[in-house]
Amino acid sequence: MKKTTAIVYSSRKGSTRRYAEWLAKDCGADLFPLAEAVVDQLAEYRTVVYGGCVYNGLIDGISFIKKNRDVLRDCRLFVFTVGLTQPGDEAAFQQVLDRNFEPQELEGLRFHHFLGALDFKKMSLMQRLMMRILKKSIQQKPKEARSELENYVLKAYGGQVDFTNRAYIRPLVEEICSPPEA
Ligand SMILES: Cc1cc2nc3c(=O)[nH]c(=O)nc-3n(C[C@H](O)[C@H](O)[C@H](O)COP(=O)(O)O)c2cc1C
């Protein structure tokens, strides 16, 4: 008999791990950091959920799911991303999808996006540099054209913001717990 749900995640600074841990608790799922995930073991689960943080438009570790679709063909697959893209901003999320997937790779995948966190002190030198570039590009926009999150990024530059919230995972938990379509 198949096991129920496995959550695999890749997190650099901890916010994706936090969501993965909440999901694992709320769904009674087994949890695997990507580095410890073995695809043949995951194929034994009815549902596999992959969570990846987004840096510079790229979903961390997503190639693991893409290259193993054949082995996971009998699993229900979900992907959740964690970043500062505003949830509900379809156009922005479509850009993330376009950057990470060929159109045919999207088939059979269900997506959710959750808000993450930023802590300037935890960033590598390279990430601080990128943040500086991001800050400059936001500052070039007229104030009224800046999104709420862009304003937060400016405010938090040099400090920290944390938008992680356990309530965000509820729709994904409900989907995972609902019986697979016949
Ligand atoms: C250098 C840098 C680049 C980032 N690029 C993106 C991005 O392209 N899209 C996005 O939604 N969030 C972006 N973020 C925000 C991260 O996705 C966010 O901090 C997330 O919570 C990180 O997850 P982690 O804590 O699991 O590493 C970026 C953050 C940094 C520091």
The ligand as a Gaussian input file, in Angstrom:
#p B3LYP/6-31G(d) Opt

LIG

0 1
 C       19.273000      38.188000      -3.410000
 C       17.833000      37.847000      -3.280000
 C       17.067000      37.620000      -4.416000
 C       15.698000      37.312000      -4.306000
 N       14.961000      37.100000      -5.432000
 C       13.633000      36.861000      -5.326000
 C       12.838000      36.684000      -6.489000
 O       13.298000      36.701000      -7.619000
 N       11.508000      36.457000      -6.329000
 C       10.922000      36.393000      -5.095000
 O        9.709000      36.192000      -5.009000
 N       11.678000      36.538000      -3.957000
 C       13.002000      36.763000      -4.059000
 N       13.760000      36.911000      -2.928000
 C       13.147000      36.747000      -1.615000
 C       13.364000      35.314000      -1.083000
 O       12.706000      34.399000      -1.904000
 C       12.801000      35.231000       0.332000
 O       13.721000      35.891000       1.157000
 C       12.532000      33.824000       0.807000
 O       11.842000      33.873000       2.044000
 C       13.814000      33.021000       0.945000
 O       13.521000      31.691000       1.336000
 P       14.472000      30.883000       2.361000
 O       14.403000      31.632000       3.686000
 O       13.841000      29.542000       2.444000
 O       15.826000      30.889000       1.768000
 C       15.116000      37.216000      -3.015000
 C       15.901000      37.435000      -1.884000
 C       17.240000      37.744000      -1.988000
 C       18.051000      37.958000      -0.751000

